[in-house]
Structure formats: structure tokens, C-alpha cells
């Protein structure tokens, strides 16, 4: 799964990177090195033009809330549980198939975190989990495949600007061989040459869009367990742990 990631790039950088036509960012988000579900995140989407306008879809940068709320949901709290959608079933699951059909997004990240259970145990006898940060080897942006929905809050008036809630989820796939020892799932990455087809709302969602990126482009390294607490934030969370010196007498 993907339950935590880092996102520190500015809206200006993302507009340039993703060739965004319109930025819908009222106020920039602070750099976040511990993005957790229910937080606001950046998303690149393509919105269809008005009917009969003849205009192409417009690529936008928006702020969405992480945790998908389907349009038919009665309670928006369902989004707290819908942070990931499995690539293998996204076209079939009622909660995701409508969004997969025409509301696909790219969620920019510096990288994401996964936790690996070590052989050490804590005071309760449970394995101590070591967090790893997984990022592109070249330091570039990680374009995670996402879906988004627009939920209408029935409790708000028609003229309330907050009556529509924009939410999103991260698609996951099987982890590539070099990362599978940390966790068996990973975000579905969308390579640059596939961005157009993935975002195009006029392209019907089908399994031909679900192509994992070529393996070998990511690196993983251990980081501080401070990231396990969502209240902690800062660039130190993505810094590699210093290597432990070898034990005395070791070859």
C-alpha cells in the first residue's frame, strides 16, 4: 500500500514539470515530508471543456484531499479508508470504476515511505518496523497514478463555494523485485510518455492504461522512525540513516 509520502515541490515547479495550463491553487501548500491520509495534496488533472465548445481538455493543478469520497457516498468519512485502489480491480470495484473511467489524476511526490518488520522486537514482543524512503534515483518527481472524485455536500447551500469536495486515491500495484522485500505493494507510477493518455478524460478507462513503469528507477534507504508519527515533519525525515559502524573485531 501507500500510506505516507513526501511532497515538497512548489506549485510553480509542478506547473512547469507537468505542463499545466491552469493553476487552480488559491494558496500554496507548505512543503510536507509526512503526507498522510486526509491531508490536502497537489494533483494534476484534465478537466473536460463545456459541451459543444470544441475546446480540448484543460490540464490543471489543484489541491485535493487524500481519501476518495465517491459521488454516491452519504458520509464523507468513507474517504478515510479509501486512500489506495488496487490496480488489479480498479476497473471493477463500484467505489472506483466511475472515477477510473474519466477522472484520472497524477499525484506528484518526492517519494513514498514503507515500513519493514525487522528481527528486533519491542517491549511487547512485536517486531520493530524500520521505515524506508523510496524515491526516483535521478531525484526527479514521482508521478503516482491517482483517481479523483467530486462529492456534493447535501448539507451546504447551492451558493456555498465549499459545497463540492474534491478527493483522491493512489493506485497501487505489485512491488518490483528490488522493493518487494520491503513491502509487496507500491504506488503505480505513470511514465512521462503516458501522462497524456492517463489524464485524458475522453479516453475511456480500460486495463490498457494500467501499465507499471519500467523497474529499476527507484532507490530505497532506511530513514528515521520519527516519520512513523504524523505530527513530525521536516526534511530530516527523508534523510538516510547514517551507516552503523561495524562491530569491533568484525572483518
Residue, then its C-alpha position, 0 to 999 in steps of 0.5 A: x500500500x501507500x500510506x505516507x509520502x513526501x511532497x515538497x515541490x512548489x506549485x510553480x515547479x509542478x506547473x512547469x514539470x507537468x505542463x499545466x495550463x491552469x493553476x487552480x491553487x488559491x494558496x500554496x501548500x507548505x512543503x510536507x515530508x509526512x503526507x498522510x491520509x486526509x491531508x490536502x495534496x497537489x494533483x494534476x488533472x484534465x478537466x473536460x471543456x463545456x459541451x459543444x465548445x470544441x475546446x480540448x481538455x484543460x490540464x490543471x493543478x489543484x489541491x485535493x484531499x487524500x481519501x476518495x469520497x465517491x459521488x454516491x457516498x452519504x458520509x464523507x468519512x468513507x474517504x478515510x479508508x479509501x486512500x489506495x485502489x488496487x490496480x488489479x480491480x480498479x476497473x471493477x470495484x463500484x467505489x472506483x470504476x466511475x472515477x477510473x473511467x474519466x477522472x484520472x489524476x497524477x499525484x506528484x511526490x518526492x517519494x513514498x515511505x514503507x515500513x519493514x518488520x525487522x528481527x528486533x522486537x519491542x517491549x511487547x514482543x512485536x517486531x520493530x518496523x524500520x521505515x524506508x524512503x523510496x524515491x526516483x534515483x535521478x531525484x526527479x518527481x514521482x508521478x503516482x497514478x491517482x483517481x479523483x472524485x467530486x462529492x456534493x455536500x447535501x448539507x451546504x447551500x447551492x451558493x456555498x463555494x465549499x459545497x463540492x469536495x474534491x478527493x483522491x486515491x493512489x493506485x497501487x500495484x505489485x512491488x518490483x523485485x528490488x522493493x518487494x522485500x520491503x513491502x509487496x505493494x507500491x504506488x503505480x507510477x505513470x511514465x512521462x510518455x503516458x501522462x497524456x493518455x492517463x489524464x485524458x478524460x475522453x479516453x475511456x478507462x480500460x486495463x490498457x492504461x494500467x501499465x507499471x513503469x519500467x523497474x529499476x528507477x527507484x532507490x530505497x534507504x532506511x530513514x528515521x522512525x520519527x516519520x512513523x508519527x504524523x505530527x513530525x515533519x521536516x526534511x530530516x525525515x527523508x534523510x538516510x540513516x547514517x551507516x552503523x559502524x561495524x562491530x569491533x573485531x568484525x572483518 
